[in-house]
Amino acid sequence: MNTRDLGGVVVAAALPYRADDTAPAGLAVDYDAYAEHCRWLVENGCRGVGPNGSLGEYSSLTDDERRRVARTAIEAVGTDGIVVVGVHGPGAHQARYWAEAAAEDGAHGVLCLPPTLYRANRGEVLAHFEAVASVGLPVMVYNNPFDTKVDLTPDLLAEIAQIDNVVAVKEFSGDVRRVLEIRERAPGLAVIGGADDVVLESLLMGASGWFAGFPNVFPAESARLFELATAGKLEEARALYEPLVAAFRWDSRTEFVQAIKLGMDMVGRRGGPCRPPRGPLSDVHREQVRADMGRALAALGVA
């Protein structure tokens, strides 16, 4: 297994909680359930998991919880897949700290946003990723201009790609035109689809991976979609993809964590509640998610 290649279907694994009045917000991380979920994702055809991403609610965890979540995923997956740990932080020193922890714990790579909570300029973005990459693990930089207010444009990525150990970008802008432009400007940088609702388009344009949300709900079918797309089997890929897109669109909405966890509940997995600042879905959103998920599950023959 080439562990410097962070492609394939890597699932941003959702985090289950159990009620505990002594835990933050009355919710304790259920590490056993999380380990079982990580194993299930890999057993169902996904290449690996990504703990401590936004979907994993990293920003709502204590430092001890965050470290243990990463270790739990690494131990659960073992040699059967890769683990790409989220090391997002407000500054380079925090992000590097989490990258060092990931390296100590045996991660295969790290996923890193630009500085969070601060609209960094070009030089600050480069310095941030240089600090993280200096740890030595393969780095997947993460372009999420909606949450960070920093856009890793193709020309900026061409500079970032010159940093040793930066191997990939998770592209979440939603602009599929960027896939080819990034490949042209930074040919050594793997483009990883980051938004579920444009993943087929991204893969057909040359993305080599999918850092995924909804495969928490149906991993085997998602792995099949990836295989069809990368094999150029467009007709079969479209037939599988189109009924799923309404559900996939929730991956690009504010309530994506709650929506994916509800989808997990609908198929008998452990979704459950979120910690603040995420609250429960509104009644309207809950019904919309149920309807979109229902159509997806019916098309997959599991409803």
N, C-alpha and C positions, 0 to 999 in steps of 0.2 A: 504494500500500500504506500503510495507516494503521499507522505504526510505534509509536504509543502504545497500540494495541490489542495485547495480548500473548496473545490467544486462539488458537483453532485447536489442531491437534496439534503440540506442540513436544516433541521427543524429548530426554530426558536422555541424551545420547549416551555410550555405554560407551567406555572407553579401551583400545585395544590396546597391548600391550607386545611387545618382542622381547628375547631373552636377551642380556645384556651384563654380564659380571662386574664392570665398573667402575661400573655404575649402582646406585642404591639397591635393595637386596634382589635384585640381579642381574637387574633388569628395567628396560629403557630404554623410554621412550614412543616408539611408532612413529607419528611425526607424519604421514608419508605415508599410512599405512593409516587413520589417524583422519580425515584430510582426505577420503579416498575414501569413508569411511563416512558422513560428514556430507553429502557431495554425494548419495550414494545415498538417504539418508533423504528429502531434499527432492525428489529426482527421482521418488520413489515416492509423492508426494502429501502428505507432511507439511509443515506450514507453516514449521517451523524446527527449530533444535536448541538444547539447553541444555548448554554445556560447564561443567565444574567444579561439578557437583552431586555428591550422595552417590554416585550411580551412576557418575559420572566419577572417583570416588576422589580428589577434590580434597585431602582431608586427608592423603593419602599422598604428595603431590607436593612437590617443592621449590618455592620461590617462582618460580624461573626457569621451571621446567616448567609451573607453573600459568599463568603469563602467556603462555607460548608455546602452550599448549593453546587458550586463548581466542582468540588471534590466528589460530591455524590454522583454527578453526571459522569465524571471521568471514571470512577470506580464501576458504575453501572454499565457503561458501554464497553469498557475493557479494550480488548484487541479487535472487537467486531466492527468498529467504526471510528470516526473522528469526533473530537470535541473542540468547538471553537468558542472560547469563553469571552463574554462581553466584558470589556475593561474600561467602559466609559467613565469619564470623570470631569469635574469642572476645570481642572488644570493638568498640565503635563505630569506633575509630580504624583497626583492621585492616579492618573491612568497608568503611569509606569509602575506604580506600586502594585496595581491589580495585575498587570502583565507579569511582573516578577512572581507574584503569588501563583498565577496560572502556570508559569514555567516550572515552579517548584512542585506543583501538584500533578504535572504530567499532561497538560493540555497539548493539543496538536497545533493550535493557532489561537489568535485572538481577533475579536471584532471590536473596532474602536471608532466612535464618533469623534468629530472635532470637539473642542472644548464645549462642554455643556454649560448652560446658564450665562453664557457670554458670547457675544457676536464677534468672534475672532477675525483678525485680518489675515491676509495671505501669509505673511511671515510667521505669525503666531500659529496658524494651522500647520505649516511645515515643521515648525519647532515641536509642536505637540506630537505629531506622528514620528518625528525623528527620535524623540525620547522613548516612545513606546517600542519602536522597532529596534532600538539599541539593546533591548533585553534579549533578542535573538530568535524569538518565535516568529513564524510566518504571520503577517498582519493583513487582515482584511479591513480596509478603511470603509467607513459607512457614510454614505451621502443621504442625509435626511434633512433637506433644507426647511421643511415645515416645522420641525421641532427645534432645530439648532439655530435657524436663521442664517446658517452658513451653507452656501451652495458649492459643493465640490464639482465645479464645471470641468468639462473635458480638458481645457487648457491647464487648469490647476492640477488635475489628476496626472497630466503629463509630467509635471514637476514632482508630485508626490511619488510617482512610480520610480523615480530615480533613487529613492531612499532604499538602502539595503534592507531586505526582509519584508518590504511591502509587496505583496503578491497578488492582491485582488481588491476589488471595490464592490461593496453591496450597493446597488444603484436603486434608490427609492424615489427619485424625482418624478417618476411616472411618464417621463418623456422617452419613449423607446427610440427616438432618433439618436439619442446619445450613445446607444450601444455601439453602433458602427463608428461614431466619431471617437469614442474612447479607444476602441481597438486600433483606429488609425493613428491617433496621437500617442498612445501608450501601448504599443503592440505586445509588450511583455506582461501587461496587467490583465488578469482574468476579470471579466465582467460577470457579476453574480446578480441575478434577478432578485430584487428585494421587495417588490410589490406583487402580491398574488394575482391581482386582477389584470396585470399585463405580462404575466410570466411566459405565456406561450409566444407572444410577440417578441419578447426579449430573447428567448431561446432560439427562435427562428432567425434572429439577427446575429446570433453568435455568442450569446451568453453561455457560459459553461457550468453554471450552477444556479441553484434556487435556495436562497436563505428564507425559509418558508414559515408561514403562520398557520393556515388552515390544514396542512398535513398533520397537525395535532389531532384532527378529527378523522381524516381518512388517509393515512400514510401510504398504504399499499396502492391505492388508486392514484395518488399524487406521484409516487415513484414511477408508476406506469406512464403517466402523462409526460414526465421528464424523459423517459426512455423513448417514447414515440416521437417527441419533439426533436430530440438530439439525433435520432435516426432518420429524420426527414420524412416521417410518415404523417404528413400534414392532415390528410382526410381523417385518419383515425384519431389523431391528436385533437383536432377540432371537435369531433363528435364527443369526445370525453370532456373537453374543456368548457364548451359553451354552456351546458347546464349548470356548471359550477361557478360561473363568473359572478352571478348575482350574490352568492355567498362570499366569494373571494373579495368583492368590493368592500366588504366590511373591514378587511385587512388594512385599508387605506383611510379609514375613518377614525375619529377620535375615540370611539368606543370599541376599538378593535380587540382589546384584551377581553372585555366582557362578552363580546360577540363570539369569539373563538371558544371561550370557556363554556358558553351556553351550548354551542355546537357540540362540544365534548360531552356535556351532560346528556344531550339528545341521543348520542350513540352509546351511552353507558360508560363513558370514561369519567375521570374525576376532574371536572371543570371547577365548579363552585364559585365562591365569592372572590373579590379582589380587595386588597388593602387600599386605604386612602392614599392619594386623592381620588382614586377611581371608586365610584359608587355603583349601585346597581343600575341596570338598564331601565329606562323609562318603560311604561307599559307599551307605548307605541313602538319603540325600538325593539322591545322583546318580541312583539308579534311580527315585526318585519324580519327579524333574524330567523324566527321560527319558520316563517313562510319561505324565505330564501333557502334556508337549510333543508326544509322539507322537499323542495323541488330538486335540490342537489342530491339528496339521499334517495329520492324516488328514481332519479336517472341512473344512480349507481346500483339500484336494486337492493338497497338496504333499508328501505322505509316500508 
